[in-house]
Amino acid sequence: MVAKVRTVVRNNRRMTVREIVDDCGISMGSCDAILTNDLHMKRVCVKFVPCLLTDDHREQRQTIACDLFERSCEDVQFPKNIVTDDESWVYGYDPETKQQLSQWKGPTSLRPKKGRQVQSKAKVVLLTFFDSEGIVHHEYAPNGQTINKEFYVKVL
């Protein structure tokens, strides 16, 4: 029975315990015991990340981070002069919740990730500016507004 549960879960890691019980024809308690005790699995929620980066983007970010680190080592006041921003889509609702995206994982497998790319009709861009002390300014961009350097100059 353990092999059957293992096969069912490997075919679709997003199955609920109830679905596994129905597929395998075993009790809820037996299914739970097989998953947790025999297969050493636990149910985890997907980790949302802003986007899944390409290797090129990772290299660029690492280069910039190293440059900033070197400058901050040379001048201890340097980090206090940095003001950066973040653009975030703020959705009215998210059709798929973290709970709906949760799936079974083994003790050695990594936590699943999913880029936030689900679009909603009720969304707006939130611009947040912050420095070493915290948030300096935040603003919601008007609907239909193109976010470019001219808009940033106007906001700042």
PLY file of the C-alpha trace (Angstrom):
ply
format ascii 1.0
element vertex 156
property float x
property float y
property float z
element edge 155
property int vertex1
property int vertex2
end_header
0.00 0.00 0.00
2.97 2.33 0.70
4.17 1.92 -2.90
0.71 2.77 -4.23
0.47 5.95 -2.12
4.04 6.92 -3.15
3.13 6.50 -6.84
-0.10 8.48 -6.51
1.65 11.36 -4.74
4.59 11.42 -7.17
2.18 11.63 -10.11
0.44 14.67 -8.59
2.02 16.32 -5.55
-0.88 18.76 -5.20
-3.40 16.04 -4.27
-5.18 16.37 -0.94
-5.27 13.54 1.60
-8.95 13.00 0.76
-8.09 12.54 -2.95
-5.30 10.10 -2.09
-7.70 8.16 0.18
-10.24 7.95 -2.67
-7.61 6.83 -5.21
-6.01 4.19 -2.96
-9.12 2.98 -1.13
-7.61 3.30 2.36
-8.67 5.10 5.51
-7.71 8.67 6.32
-5.60 7.56 9.30
-3.70 4.96 7.25
-3.04 7.46 4.50
-1.77 10.04 6.98
0.47 7.45 8.69
1.94 6.31 5.35
2.62 9.87 4.21
4.18 11.11 7.45
5.76 8.00 9.02
6.68 5.75 6.08
7.35 8.29 3.32
8.48 11.11 5.70
6.47 13.69 3.76
4.76 16.83 4.98
2.40 19.30 3.35
3.99 22.69 2.64
2.70 25.82 1.01
4.33 27.11 -2.13
6.74 29.98 -1.56
5.74 33.06 -3.54
8.61 34.99 -5.04
8.33 38.24 -7.02
9.51 36.50 -10.19
11.68 33.59 -11.20
15.00 35.10 -12.35
17.11 34.07 -15.32
20.82 33.30 -14.88
21.63 36.65 -16.53
19.51 38.57 -14.01
21.09 36.69 -11.10
24.59 37.60 -12.36
23.64 41.28 -12.72
22.19 41.38 -9.22
25.26 39.66 -7.77
27.60 42.14 -9.51
25.63 45.14 -8.23
25.47 43.68 -4.70
29.25 43.13 -4.68
29.87 46.70 -5.88
27.58 48.12 -3.19
29.25 45.95 -0.54
32.73 47.16 -1.54
31.63 50.82 -1.46
30.02 50.34 1.94
33.26 48.83 3.28
35.21 51.89 2.05
32.68 54.45 3.35
30.52 53.51 6.37
28.11 56.39 5.62
27.47 55.17 2.06
24.49 52.86 2.90
22.66 55.77 4.57
22.67 57.66 1.24
20.93 54.92 -0.76
17.25 55.34 -1.58
15.75 52.54 -3.59
12.28 51.55 -4.70
10.04 48.62 -5.31
7.17 48.32 -7.78
4.51 45.84 -6.72
1.24 44.88 -8.33
-1.42 44.98 -5.67
-4.30 42.69 -6.63
-7.91 42.92 -5.50
-7.89 39.14 -5.19
-5.63 36.21 -5.97
-7.55 33.38 -7.69
-5.15 30.70 -6.43
-4.20 30.89 -2.75
-1.05 29.49 -1.18
-3.17 26.74 0.40
-4.51 25.71 -3.01
-0.96 25.58 -4.37
0.41 23.49 -1.48
1.80 20.07 -2.31
3.52 17.08 -0.69
7.30 17.05 -0.44
9.81 14.52 0.76
12.48 15.20 3.40
15.18 15.89 0.76
13.12 17.73 -1.87
13.10 21.52 -2.02
10.13 23.72 -1.24
8.17 24.49 -4.42
8.21 28.03 -5.82
5.82 29.89 -8.07
6.30 33.29 -9.67
3.45 35.72 -9.09
2.16 36.16 -12.61
-1.56 35.74 -12.09
-3.33 38.85 -13.32
-6.52 40.26 -11.90
-8.88 42.95 -13.20
-8.63 44.80 -9.86
-4.92 45.67 -9.74
-2.80 48.75 -9.28
0.96 49.44 -9.07
2.28 50.37 -5.64
5.57 52.28 -5.65
7.49 52.14 -2.39
10.68 54.13 -1.76
12.87 53.28 1.21
16.28 53.88 2.71
18.31 52.34 5.54
15.80 53.69 8.09
12.66 52.33 6.40
9.94 53.54 4.05
10.46 57.10 2.81
7.45 57.39 0.50
4.78 55.20 -1.09
2.34 55.96 -3.85
-0.25 54.13 -5.94
0.15 54.73 -9.67
-3.05 55.79 -11.44
-4.72 53.13 -13.62
-3.25 53.10 -17.12
-0.15 55.05 -16.05
3.07 54.02 -17.80
5.84 53.66 -15.24
8.90 55.30 -16.80
11.61 57.78 -15.82
9.33 60.79 -16.42
6.78 59.36 -14.00
9.48 58.65 -11.40
10.77 62.25 -11.68
7.23 63.52 -11.11
6.76 61.26 -8.06
10.11 62.16 -6.52
0 1
1 2
2 3
3 4
4 5
5 6
6 7
7 8
8 9
9 10
10 11
11 12
12 13
13 14
14 15
15 16
16 17
17 18
18 19
19 20
20 21
21 22
22 23
23 24
24 25
25 26
26 27
27 28
28 29
29 30
30 31
31 32
32 33
33 34
34 35
35 36
36 37
37 38
38 39
39 40
40 41
41 42
42 43
43 44
44 45
45 46
46 47
47 48
48 49
49 50
50 51
51 52
52 53
53 54
54 55
55 56
56 57
57 58
58 59
59 60
60 61
61 62
62 63
63 64
64 65
65 66
66 67
67 68
68 69
69 70
70 71
71 72
72 73
73 74
74 75
75 76
76 77
77 78
78 79
79 80
80 81
81 82
82 83
83 84
84 85
85 86
86 87
87 88
88 89
89 90
90 91
91 92
92 93
93 94
94 95
95 96
96 97
97 98
98 99
99 100
100 101
101 102
102 103
103 104
104 105
105 106
106 107
107 108
108 109
109 110
110 111
111 112
112 113
113 114
114 115
115 116
116 117
117 118
118 119
119 120
120 121
121 122
122 123
123 124
124 125
125 126
126 127
127 128
128 129
129 130
130 131
131 132
132 133
133 134
134 135
135 136
136 137
137 138
138 139
139 140
140 141
141 142
142 143
143 144
144 145
145 146
146 147
147 148
148 149
149 150
150 151
151 152
152 153
153 154
154 155
